[in-house]
Amino acid sequence: MDLSLFFAGTAGSVPTARRGLPAILLRRGADRILFDCGEGTQRQLLRSAGLPDITDVFITHFHADHWLGLPGMLKTFDLRARDKPLTIYGPPGLRALMTSMKHVWGGCGYEIALVELPPDAMVERDEYVIEPFPVNHRGPAYGYAITEDDRLGRFDAELAERLGVTPGPDFGRIQRGETVNGVAPEQVIGETRFGRKLVISGDTGPCEELIDIAHRADVLVHEATFAQDEAGRARETQHSTAAQAAKAAAEAEVRLLALVHLSTRYGGREIREEATAVFADTVVPRDFDAIEVPFPERGAPALVRWDPGRVPPPAAAEVAAVEPGP
């Protein structure tokens, strides 16, 4: 099962010519789940990976840079004659926010569900869950952990056959936990393999709960609004420095740290250099970069830089689909 994070916007509160406002697209199989939707997100997606029929949207908090692109995207879906329901999740206060903005995005011809998540909630999907957790920021604010179910250990078909299990249906039976011809599953199936885990911090200052939840995550996407020379400003605004994010990654023993939400003060190199001095496996994605996350036995998570000369075929189709007009 393919799993990746696509970075549609990596800027902090103010966009730059090269960085849009916060938005991360999770791609797992056919699922397309958007975390935050800053102003211009639909345009960012149309310029790069294409605007898919997003299945769910998770908002981390209600500062405008994290959700202001949502009304326009909802209306675009309506103009494209979307008929699939869309669920928007967020902290308590989501319904009040979206109700107050309904005169902007108006009625839609598809169902929109608004779900306010308590901090101990668990949104279940096919073979994975999405869990919110409170972070250290102004007002109600969540990070999100995406955790796959554990997987069956590797089945040793050659050993099973040598022990007397006939290839075919009996292989399936033993993988479902049955003993076949006196051969128990544990004799031919290896140790359970952990599912992959991704953690998205949202906006936060240093946060112990985040470190606990991100323990041994494959990827931690952590905000790094400031460098350490602006630590005072980070503390005042309840944001993190690159060094603080790297310290959290080291304590959580994650495999890869990705830093986003960069202030306009920084181009990216200085943020990466500060972080890698604390945690070597750090990347600073640019807009339209992606992180591919293979199963652990197949390799480590890796940053894939966007090739501006390559526009995927779906993008052109998505642009055409927006043409109907109001």
Residue pairs with C-beta under 8 A, 6 or more apart in sequence:
1 28
1 29
1 127
2 27
2 28
2 29
2 292
3 26
3 27
3 28
3 148
3 196
3 198
3 292
3 293
3 294
4 26
4 27
4 28
4 290
4 291
4 292
4 293
5 24
5 25
5 26
5 27
5 198
5 219
5 221
5 258
5 290
5 291
5 293
6 24
6 25
6 26
6 27
6 48
6 49
6 288
6 289
6 290
7 23
7 24
7 258
7 260
7 285
7 286
7 287
7 288
7 289
7 290
7 291
8 20
8 23
8 24
8 25
8 41
8 44
8 45
8 48
8 49
8 287
8 288
9 15
9 19
9 20
9 21
9 22
9 23
9 24
9 36
9 38
9 40
9 41
9 44
9 287
10 19
10 20
10 22
10 260
10 261
10 262
10 285
10 286
10 287
11 19
11 20
11 21
11 22
11 38
11 261
11 262
11 264
12 65
12 223
12 225
12 239
12 261
12 262
12 263
12 264
13 21
13 63
13 65
13 263
14 65
14 263
14 264
15 21
15 38
15 39
15 40
16 264
18 286
18 287
19 262
19 286
19 287
20 38
20 40
20 41
20 44
20 287
21 38
21 39
21 40
21 41
21 65
21 66
21 68
21 69
22 36
22 38
22 60
22 65
22 66
22 260
22 261
23 34
23 35
23 36
23 37
23 38
23 41
23 44
23 45
23 69
24 34
24 35
24 36
24 200
24 221
24 260
25 32
25 33
25 34
25 35
25 45
25 49
25 52
25 54
26 32
26 33
26 34
26 35
26 146
26 198
28 128
29 126
31 55
31 125
32 52
32 53
32 54
32 55
33 54
33 55
33 56
33 57
33 58
33 130
34 41
34 54
34 56
34 57
34 58
35 57
35 58
35 60
35 144
35 200
36 58
36 59
36 60
36 66
36 67
36 202
37 57
37 59
37 66
37 67
37 68
37 69
37 70
37 73
38 65
38 66
38 67
38 68
38 69
39 64
39 65
39 68
39 69
40 69
41 69
41 70
41 73
42 51
42 69
42 72
42 73
42 76
44 287
44 288
45 51
45 52
45 318
46 315
46 318
46 319
46 322
47 288
47 315
48 287
48 288
48 306
48 311
48 315
49 288
49 312
49 314
49 315
50 312
50 314
50 315
50 317
50 318
51 73
51 76
51 318
51 322
52 314
52 318
53 77
53 82
53 84
54 73
54 86
55 84
55 86
55 87
56 86
56 87
56 88
56 89
56 123
57 70
57 86
57 87
57 88
57 89
58 88
58 89
58 90
58 130
58 132
58 144
59 66
59 67
59 70
59 88
59 89
59 90
59 91
59 94
60 66
60 90
60 91
60 135
60 141
60 142
60 143
60 144
60 200
60 202
60 203
61 90
61 91
61 137
61 139
61 140
61 141
61 142
61 202
61 203
62 90
62 91
62 93
62 94
62 97
62 139
62 140
63 138
63 139
63 203
66 202
66 203
67 90
67 97
70 88
70 98
70 105
71 101
71 104
71 105
72 105
74 86
74 105
74 108
74 112
75 105
75 106
75 108
76 322
77 86
77 108
77 110
78 108
78 109
78 110
79 322
79 324
79 325
79 326
80 321
80 322
80 324
81 109
81 324
82 108
82 109
82 110
83 109
83 110
84 110
85 110
85 111
85 112
85 113
86 110
86 111
86 112
86 113
87 112
87 113
87 114
87 115
88 94
88 98
88 112
88 113
88 114
88 115
89 115
89 116
89 117
89 123
89 130
89 132
90 97
90 114
90 115
90 116
90 117
90 142
91 116
91 117
91 132
91 140
91 141
91 142
92 116
92 118
92 140
93 116
93 139
93 140
94 114
94 115
94 116
95 114
95 116
98 114
117 123
117 132
117 142
119 132
119 133
119 134
119 142
121 131
121 132
122 129
122 130
122 131
123 129
123 130
123 131
127 148
127 149
127 195
128 146
128 147
128 148
128 149
128 195
129 146
129 147
130 144
130 145
130 146
131 144
131 145
131 147
131 213
132 142
132 143
132 144
133 142
133 143
133 144
133 145
133 209
133 210
133 213
134 140
134 141
134 142
134 209
135 141
135 142
135 143
135 201
135 202
135 203
135 204
135 207
135 209
135 210
136 204
136 205
136 206
136 207
136 238
137 202
137 203
137 204
137 205
137 238
137 239
138 237
138 238
141 202
141 203
141 204
142 202
143 199
143 200
143 201
143 202
143 204
143 207
143 210
143 213
144 199
144 200
144 202
145 197
145 198
145 199
145 200
145 213
145 214
145 217
146 197
146 198
146 199
146 200
147 195
147 196
147 197
148 195
148 196
148 197
149 195
150 192
150 193
150 194
150 195
151 192
151 193
151 194
151 195
151 295
152 175
152 189
152 192
152 193
153 189
153 190
153 191
153 192
153 193
154 189
154 190
154 193
155 171
155 174
155 175
155 188
155 189
155 190
156 188
156 189
156 190
157 167
157 171
157 188
159 187
159 188
160 171
160 174
160 183
160 188
161 167
163 181
163 183
163 187
163 188
164 181
164 182
164 183
165 171
165 174
165 180
165 181
165 183
165 188
166 181
170 180
170 181
173 180
174 180
174 183
174 185
174 188
174 189
175 185
175 189
177 185
178 185
179 185
193 295
193 296
193 297
194 296
196 218
196 293
196 295
196 296
197 214
197 216
197 217
197 218
198 217
198 218
198 219
198 220
198 221
198 293
199 210
199 213
199 214
199 217
199 219
199 220
199 221
199 254
200 221
201 207
201 210
201 220
201 221
201 222
201 223
201 240
201 245
202 223
203 223
203 225
203 238
203 239
203 261
204 210
204 222
204 223
204 238
204 239
204 240
205 234
205 235
205 238
205 239
205 240
205 244
206 240
206 244
206 247
206 248
207 248
210 222
210 248
210 252
211 248
211 251
211 252
212 252
214 220
214 248
214 249
214 252
214 254
215 252
215 253
216 252
216 253
216 254
216 255
217 252
217 254
217 255
218 254
218 255
218 256
218 293
218 296
218 301
219 254
219 255
219 256
219 257
219 258
219 291
219 293
219 301
220 248
220 249
220 252
220 254
220 256
220 257
220 258
221 258
221 260
222 240
222 245
222 248
222 249
222 257
222 258
222 259
222 260
223 239
223 240
223 245
223 259
223 260
223 261
224 240
224 241
224 242
224 244
224 245
224 259
224 260
224 261
224 262
224 271
224 275
224 284
225 234
225 237
225 239
225 240
225 241
225 261
225 262
225 263
226 233
226 234
226 239
226 240
226 241
226 242
226 263
226 265
227 241
227 242
227 243
227 265
227 266
227 270
227 271
227 274
228 241
228 242
228 243
228 274
230 241
230 263
230 265
231 241
231 244
233 239
234 240
234 241
234 244
239 261
240 248
241 274
242 259
242 271
242 272
242 274
242 275
243 274
243 275
243 277
243 278
245 257
245 259
245 275
246 257
246 274
246 275
246 276
246 277
246 278
246 279
246 282
247 278
247 279
249 257
249 279
249 281
249 282
250 278
250 279
254 281
255 281
255 300
255 301
256 281
256 282
256 283
256 291
256 300
256 301
256 302
256 303
257 275
257 279
257 281
257 282
257 283
258 282
258 283
258 284
258 285
258 291
258 303
259 271
259 272
259 275
259 282
259 283
259 284
259 285
260 284
260 285
262 268
262 271
262 284
268 284
268 286
269 284
271 284
272 282
272 283
272 284
275 282
275 284
276 282
283 291
283 303
285 291
285 303
286 305
286 306
287 306
288 306
288 308
289 303
289 304
289 305
289 306
290 303
290 304
290 306
291 301
291 302
291 303
291 304
292 301
292 302
292 304
293 301
294 300
294 301
